[in-house]
């Protein structure tokens, strides 16, 4: 099941970190997968926020934001795959 990513209303994410875009961008219509890239051994995506700015965001940050809320200052995200 996919859920809306706060601050990124054109995107949805599931608990596994799969992201789909629901916006009509140029030739794309309907729902399409967003490709992950790697940066420092972490999955990142390039997505556009609600202000129209493209950002590189760690997938784990988007999972936390969507399912738990904002990350408290001075903390880091630690997760275990599987």
N, C-alpha and C positions, 0 to 999 in steps of 0.2 A: 504494500500500500504506500502511495506517495503522498507527501505533505508539502504545502507551500513553504518556501524558505523565507523567513522574515527579512524584509529589506530587498528581496529579489523576487518580486511578484510574478516574473515571467518564468520562474523555475520551481521545480518540485524535487524532493529528495526522499529516499527511503532509508531505513535504518542501516542498510548495508553500504550506503554512500553512493548509490546509483542516482544520477541526476538527469532529469529531462527538462527540456525547454518547451513551453506551451505557447510561446509568442509566435506571431507570423512575421518572421524576419525574411524579407526579400522573397526568395524562391521557396523557402520552407513554410509549410503549413502543417498544422496539427502538432502532435507531440513527437519529439525526437530526442535521442540520447545525446548527452554532452560528454565529449571525450576528456579523459583525465590525462594529465601529463605528470612527470615526476620532477620534483625539485628537492634536492637534499634528501633523497629517498622517501619523500612524502608525496602523496597524490594531490595535485593542484588542478584547478579548472580556471578558465578565463570566462567570466560571466559579467553581465551588465546589471548594475544595481538600479534601484527605483529612481535614482537621479540621472540615469543615462550614462553613468561612468563605468567603463570596463575595468574590472579588477581581477587580479590573480588571487585566488582564495584557496586555502587548504581545505580539502574535502572534509577532514575530521572537524574543522571549525564550523563548517556548515551543518554537519550532523549534530554537533553539540548545540548550536544556536537553535536549530529547528526542534529538537526533542527535549532540551534542558534549559535553554535560554542563554543569555550572555555569559561569557567566561569571566569570572571574577578577576579583577586586576591582580597582578602578581602571581597568577597561577598558570599552570600549563596543562595541556590536554594529554592524558595518558590513557591509552586503550589497549586492549588485547584482541588481536584478530581471532576469529573463530568463535 
